[in-house]
Structures are given as C-alpha cells and as structure tokens.
Amino acid sequence: MNYEDLANERVFVEVKRLCLMGLDATALRRRVVEQLRRAVPFEAYVAFTMDPSNGLITHALQTIGDESGLRVFLERVFFEDDVLEFDWMVRNRLPAGLLSEATGGELERAPRYRELVGPEGFGYELRGAFSTGTQLWGGLALWREKGRPDFVAREVAFMRRGPAPWSRLESGYPPTRAP
C-alpha cells in the first residue's frame, strides 16, 4: 500500500467514524466534506439530501455562488434535462461519475456548467449519488477551479468505494454500529 492509498484509507475510516457519532445533519455533512477534501481535493461543492418517497430536497449545503446559485443548480439537476443526472446514476448503479466523461470532454454540453459552474470560475466536476438500493437519498457535486486538472481515477474510485458511509450520511438514518 502506497502513501496515497494509506491516506485515503484514513479518510475513509474517519468518514465512517463521523457517520456513527450521532452528529446533527449539518455538522456531519460539513465535517465529512472537510475529510473528503483530504482524499479528493476540490474548491467548491453542493451537498443535498432528499426524501426518496417524494423526491423533495430536505437539506442542502453549498459553497458555489449564493442562494440563487444553489437554486439554479437544483433546478438544473431535478427539473431539466441535464448530463449525469443523479437519478440516472442510481438507476445505472453508478455511485460516482465525472462530468468530463459524460460530456465527452465538452463540459458546455451540461446546462449547469454553462449557467452556473463555468461562470462562477469552476471547471471539472465529480459527483456522487448516494442511495440505498434504488432510492436516491442525496448527492454531492465537487468542483475544481478552471485551470486545475480533472479528477483522476483514484479520486473517482474513492467516491465509488462502498456506499455504506455515504448512504448513512445522506439518508438521515440514526447512527448504527459498523458491521
């Protein structure tokens, strides 16, 4: 195991630990994002939870734009055709994906990129869809500033790694003991 693998393992263990601590939802998400940044560097993010029974957003945190930016992001993601949709990711059992791969390297094909992400000065996007089975509980979109390299395979693999802590984080389930 090399240094990066060991560092990522430490982050993953810490995320699992945080998910079992009984923190309130906002504190939990913020602390997990802080840890995640150690394994998958990024400059901005949107994290949201939703009620899978009706598809309504229950909570969202963001560092891209202002409240109107969050509104634009959520509208593009849930009410308009977009690229690499969270629901599509769950249906296709894709826990994480790159916008650059989904658009064939043409980020401008995604409305959210043209209308929000690009104008805010960000480029590449890595997103994670958090689900239990076929139920989408929430998601996370990470962005890098324009001029920075795209997310690499190791970072995508980290986000795809076992959904246990991610789904617990997003579902709002009460803390449970790790198996």
Residue pairs with C-beta under 8 A, 6 or more apart in sequence:
1 9
4 154
7 38
7 39
8 39
8 154
8 158
11 35
11 36
11 38
11 39
11 158
12 39
12 158
12 161
12 165
14 35
15 32
15 35
15 36
15 165
15 169
16 164
16 165
16 178
18 28
18 31
18 32
18 35
18 165
18 169
19 28
19 32
19 165
19 168
19 169
19 175
20 168
20 175
20 176
20 177
20 178
21 28
21 175
22 174
22 175
23 31
25 49
25 59
25 172
26 59
26 61
28 169
29 47
29 59
29 61
29 169
30 61
32 165
32 169
33 45
33 47
33 61
33 140
36 142
39 155
39 158
40 126
40 142
40 151
40 155
40 158
40 159
41 144
42 126
42 142
42 143
42 144
43 122
43 143
43 144
43 145
43 148
44 62
44 63
44 64
44 120
44 122
44 142
44 143
45 61
45 62
45 63
45 64
45 140
45 141
45 142
45 143
46 60
46 61
46 62
46 63
46 64
46 70
46 73
46 140
46 141
47 60
47 61
47 62
47 138
47 139
47 140
47 141
48 57
48 59
48 60
48 61
48 74
48 138
48 139
48 140
49 57
49 58
49 59
49 60
49 137
49 138
49 170
49 171
49 172
50 56
50 57
50 58
50 136
50 137
50 138
51 58
52 131
52 135
52 136
52 137
55 78
55 136
57 74
57 78
58 172
60 70
60 74
62 69
62 70
62 73
64 70
64 73
64 116
64 117
64 120
64 122
64 143
65 72
65 73
65 116
65 120
69 116
69 120
72 112
72 115
72 116
73 112
73 116
73 141
76 82
76 111
76 112
76 115
76 116
77 85
77 86
77 112
77 139
80 111
81 111
82 110
82 111
82 112
83 99
83 102
83 103
83 109
83 110
84 97
84 98
84 99
84 102
84 110
84 127
86 127
86 129
86 136
86 139
87 129
87 136
88 94
89 95
89 96
89 97
89 127
89 129
90 129
90 131
90 134
90 135
90 136
91 134
94 129
95 128
95 129
95 130
95 131
95 159
95 160
95 163
95 166
96 126
96 127
96 128
96 129
96 156
96 159
96 160
97 126
97 127
97 156
98 124
98 125
98 126
98 150
98 151
98 156
99 107
99 110
99 113
99 124
99 125
99 126
99 127
100 107
100 124
100 125
100 150
102 110
103 109
103 110
103 113
107 113
107 117
107 118
107 123
107 124
107 125
108 114
108 118
110 117
113 125
117 123
117 125
117 143
118 146
121 145
121 146
122 143
122 144
122 145
122 146
123 143
123 144
123 145
123 146
123 147
123 148
124 143
124 144
124 148
124 149
124 150
124 151
125 141
125 142
125 143
126 141
126 142
126 151
126 155
126 156
126 159
127 139
127 140
127 141
127 142
128 139
128 140
128 159
128 160
128 166
129 136
129 139
130 136
130 137
130 138
130 139
130 140
130 163
130 166
130 167
130 169
130 170
130 171
131 137
131 163
131 167
132 163
132 167
132 171
137 167
137 170
137 171
137 172
138 169
138 170
138 171
139 170
142 151
144 150
144 151
164 178
168 175
168 176
